[in-house]
Amino acid sequence: MEPVIDVLDALGLKYAFGFVVFFAASAVAVYYHDRPRVRQGWTILFVVMLFVPAVVGSNWPFLAWALYDEPGPTNVTHHPTFLVESDGDLVRLDMRAFGHGTEAVFRGYAAKMANEWNETTVRRLGTYLVAESNEHRSRLRGNYDFGPEFWVPNGLRFPRHQLDYRWDQSVVTGNDTFVAVVVYRVDANISVDGSSIEEVTCTPATVVELSRAELDRQWRPPQRAPFPVCQT
Amino acid sequence: MKFINYVADDDRPSPLNLGIGRVVFGLYAMWKFGTQVDWTTLRTWPVRITDFTAFLVPPEQLQWVIQVEFWIVLVLLVLFTVGYRIGLSGFFASLLIAHMAGAMYTISNSGTTETFVPVSLLLMIFAVYRSDVVLSLDRFREQRTASLDRLTTQLEADARQAYHLSPLKWALVLAGIIYFLSGVSKVLGGSVVEWASAASMNRFMQRTIVRGYENPLLEPLVSYPILSDIAAIGSIVLEVGFLPAIVAGLGISLFVVGFFVFHAAIAIALTPFFFDQYVLLLLFFSWDSLHHRLSTATDVDVVYDDRCHFCTRVLLQVDYWDLRDQLTFHPATEVPEGLDGERHDFENAMFAFVDGEASRGYHAFRSMFAQLGFLRPVAFLMGVPGVRQVGERVYGYVAANRSRYFTCRPADED
């Protein structure tokens, strides 16, 4: 089986193969649901497919759930990201502008923008963030934001939580325009016993400017991000 | 709180747990799918963060497919929840949700997207094991072809039959595997002794501060390391031990309550990350025991039209909820003497007798529901002005036309 998986992997088809096999087998099992042997066979496949991703170390969503599998870290790197208004003020991203639910979604993107992606990709995403944030602010100002926030009744929404940051009125009513996005790199050392955060550095890692003309030419991102752990 | 290990025994004296579990899960799936993700983001977000499920992303010119799928899935989930063609609705909802979530995963690899995996798998389990699903429109429809004698015999039988609840058994295995993989990854991922220490747990807490969040549990955990020890060791024991306990046929209530407590602690510390797990674990709650406890101890004698196929099928649905054997069904053609056959028009309506007091037609249903645990609020609603008048009219229409529109055996056949 392993050579087959290797070949499929090389062709980039490993996951497609798994997807097709599972749903094809499921279609057969659903059709012949009254035959105990068919149900039994499907169940064996079902259990095996739950375990295989973990055994082969695949990053199959959810099932190879290596969440928090390492001991608590002593070094933490985080990439808070801010929009920059033309007067240089920094504003935290509101993920509703892009249709994403929480900031957790953006954590991986920010790290890649700061450390991994080439300039073209970083610029593409940065430009999008700025443009969509401006658009979102206009919609909020004009009260014509018809995203899920509009049509999902309050009682059906997920309870508000910390990762669900939203702009307050002062941001919404601000007259300025977003013209850039800046990704900071925050490195923190945590004491071995976990009792305190010992050392923090906060530096700008990436800046994407939508229009240099609109931003003061002398503008440089503040060396310390306006971020709680950087203020201590 | 009692939770049932269906791997130890998937037979129950009633089909309630599976029926209620399906409805709770179906409503949750509709809510999650319909309100928690903005699927249009797939068309607008410019960069992918993961590629391995990219084969599920429709090409540029076919991106509208996702929007069409969205509405199809919502309809399928409604059908699944009411139990209509569970095979088809469950299978296609499972497939389309897997497709959409897989495509979404390329731009949003967060827990919100990942938790569609168990949703999709659970739908498929129900579709494959649908022959065990009794409380559903499917079963009601299937009973159309059953003989009237069989239905009346079933309705009037005293002995309670056993119901296989296989979908819940395999859902429990799924839940066990999910926790087990998470626990084992901690054991194999590094030093489990270090992971399960107060220091490690406290560093996790400090990380939330680095990421800019408030964490009300940080102070108590750092001040009282014993709490961190309990949290760390407890997490490992619960996650790794749940699946073996399931397979060994042991009780699972302590594990489930433990998960509830730990997920609640995470919600307090940061955010309700594991909200979905509550719904998954509620599938194994002993709904039938609670229903039994909420039912009254009052007996009800019901006189029904045993020549009416449709009426008998409807009453069978009510009988599934009668866990205390409170309801005794008497055919209108053989009314016991004590029920005063001369005073009541048994030929034209159903009657329920509670403590010697008779209620007729629509109100006979109310009398039955008023004794049966979870159906008691329904009985209350049926008495609300407006609802009552409509209900009486509907009952009157069905009763008057039952020979015309519904399958009934003519009296002269007897």
Interface residues (C-beta under 8 A of the other chain):
Chain A: G12 L13 K14 Y15 A16 F19 F23 S26 A27 A29 V30 Y31 H33 D34 R39 W42 T43 F46 V47 L50 F51 A54 N59 P61 F62 L63 A64 W65 A66 L67 Y68 D69 E70 P71 G72 P73 T74 V76 H78 P80 F98 G99 H100 G101 T102 A104 V105 G108 Y109 K112 W117 T121 R124 L125 Y128 E132 G147 P148 V152 L156 R157 F158 P159 H161 Q162 L163 D164 V186 A188 I190 V192 D193 G194 S195 S196 I197 V200 F227 P228 V229
Chain B: W31 G34 T35 Q36 V37 D38 T40 T41 T44 W45 P46 V47 I49 T50 F52 T53 F55 L56 G87 L88 G90 F91 S94 L95 A98 A101 G102 Y105 S108 N109 S110 G111 T112 T113 E114 T115 V117 P118 L121 M124 I125 A127 V128 Y129 R130 S131 W170 V173 L174 I177 I178 L181 S182 V184 S185 K186 L188 G189 G190 S191 E194 W195 S197 A198 A199 S200 M201 N202 R203 F204 M205 Q206 R207 I209 V210 R211 G212 Y213 E214 V222 S228 A267 L270 T271 P272 F275
